[in-house]
Amino acid sequence: MATESLTELPVTRIRPTHGWRFLNLRELWEYRELIYFLTWRDIKVRYKQTAIGAAWAIIQPFFTMVVFSLFFGKLARIPSEGLPYPIFAYSALVPWTYFANSLTQATNSLVGHQQTITKIYFPRVILPLSSILGALVDFVIAFAVLVGMVFFYHHKGLVGLPVVGALWTIPLFVLLSMITAFGVGLWLSALNVQYRDVRYAVPFLIQLWLFATPIAYPMTIVPERWRALYGLNPMVGVIEGFRRALLGKGTIWGPSLTVSVLAIMVIIIGGIFYFRKMEQTFADVV
Amino acid sequence: MDDVAVRVENLSKRYRIGEKVSYRALRDEITRLFTAPFKKSKKGSTGEKENGHILALKDVSFEVKRGEVLGIIGRNGAGKTTLLKILSRITEPTEGYAEVHGRVGSLLEVGTGFHPELTGRENIYLNGSILGMKKAEIDRKFDEMVAFAELKKFIDTPVKYYSSGMYVRRAFAVAAHLEPEILLVDEVLAVGDFAFQKKCLGKMENIAGEGRTVLFVSHNMSAIQQMCKRVILIDQGRIIDDGESLKVVNRYLGNIFSNVKTEQVWEDKETAPGGNRVRLRRACVRPEDGVPTDTIYVTTPIVLEFEYWNLIPDVRLNLTVALFNEDGVFVFASVPLQEPVWDGKPFPASLFKTTCHIPGAFLNNGVYFVRMQIVEDHMTQLFVDPEVVIFEVYDSVEMRSKHGGWQGKWLGVVRPDLKWTTEMLKS
């Protein structure tokens, strides 16, 4: 409006940036509504024009669990820490599926929003971030089935109810897998802008990563001296911790979890700096 | 008090060559034959090359006062869009400094962030929020936007069922209600119908009338003169003129029209444009029964002639031509698929002449840029010139008088004279 005083107008200064930058948290806070709207859109359109809609959120981990139970549990007789194999596998598949899906979506988020990126400014980091937040809805649905399974197996006397004292760590491990997916997603989405090979490599990467994580098998089959190294895979600590929090069975809390958390920190901080460095060229390259 | 809205100081933007050509998967290579070399060479011919870099903007400085409507004109690839992209922070400058006082809104991203599966209502919120509006602000202006777009009935229908007109109206309604202090407009007049153009211009005038600032990029010179008192002309990344709009527009148009070249000849086989595989000897455009200096009217059948040396025997060559009009619109491309003798046959090392016939009563009046490339096996580009000939098509007097003396340029990219019939049917 013409009556507005000039002194109130925000001044945007535009100049080339040099060097490494961390997240501009104040700016992200100003854009919080956009984070909300993009997340909301991701959720809203995900199962549009699908016949069974949100059931896909359950089908993916559930049928993987069925196949794992049959081949790894029944036929290969892989140990499951004294738990019924189905719940042993499913309790890991729920956070894993969340991780895998949100990582895939985060990786493709920048390229998928090519049009928006080349036509308007906003902190680019919002795109992978909202992919990861949007995938949480699927996690919640799959988690509800997991809770049902806990009660079912408890009813049959095969698992104990979770200890209240351990339950509070569940959100913590969910948060850790979010941060991991976000950290890796920052790297891969920025790389994907330059090299579309990334898009093809990600399904393969996730498949390998699945077997390098104690999902179909317990961590205990990894020899003790290797476990700290094994923890370099951040999902090792996340999955074992999640399973332990819910079922009371899980292995080492110590070295491998610490290594995992450290690995996550390195990935996320490196990812932020790398992303922010590459961000300047996204609109030119994408 | 300082009443500057935009201040730009020594702004430069350098792209690495190849950076502007976006990634494509292998299966897109075939389409790339037509598009990507064009983008590359166009940049190369207009921007300034230095050591593998292209300067899209070079040392640009200007100031815009609050409430001013500034027109920005120049040929395609001159750097106009790059400038707006820097001011809206989409891309960063390589050097220099700019400051922008107030919120920046742009009409260059009409419809950005739309999702076809979402309803009109949902898309208004999503689009508004991408453009930088707060939810409360969208709530407040929602009814107004729906009324503006005349879409009340369809507001809860997924936009994939919208007609393109509805889509554009809806998108524009959101952008127009952004109420930024500084509005950047890039070529909005290229889309939409006449009524929509009027609406756009009207909205821009309102915005300017409220003391806000508009930066307006367009190839439409009459709109530029109607909207802007001051215009800057950008050429090869530099501001070459800045001043009163009539003066600058005339200089720009003079540039374009003086560039008309209907014939080019290179007699020396060693230095002619091309490489060690093909070299161009002559390119010309002329009326079918005339010479290159003759005037071409909208009714005149035209031929494009290219003479070239093929230096390596047994190569299957074919030419492609693409026409662009003075607004930078890609009018058409043509490949000699109907060529009766040489199409698909290996060419011996010799001098060849290929002719392309453009029928009369097809092109609109205006200036056309002919881009020509010579391709081997429909795959490998051996030669390209984005402006091998440039010609002007004049409005014909006979056609004018037939139409009650309508003087202006006809709307539309082409102006074909089609076969029409009317019959009286018994009722």
Interface residues (C-beta under 8 A of the other chain):
Chain A: M1 A2 E4 L6 T7 L9 P10 V11 T12 R13 I14 R15 P16 T17 E33 L34 Y36 F37 L38 R41 K44 V45 K48 Q49 H113 Q115 T116 I117 T118 K119 I120 Y121 F122 Q194 Y195 R196 Q280 T281 A283 D284 V285 V286
Chain B: M1 D2 D3 Y15 E19 K20 S22 Y23 A25 R66 K85 I86 L87 S88 R89 I90 T91 E92 P93 T94 E95 G96 Y97 A98 E99 V100 H101 G102 R103 V104 S106 L108 E109 T112 G113 H115 E117 L118 E122 Y125 L126 S129 I130 L131 G132 K134 K135 E181 E210 G211
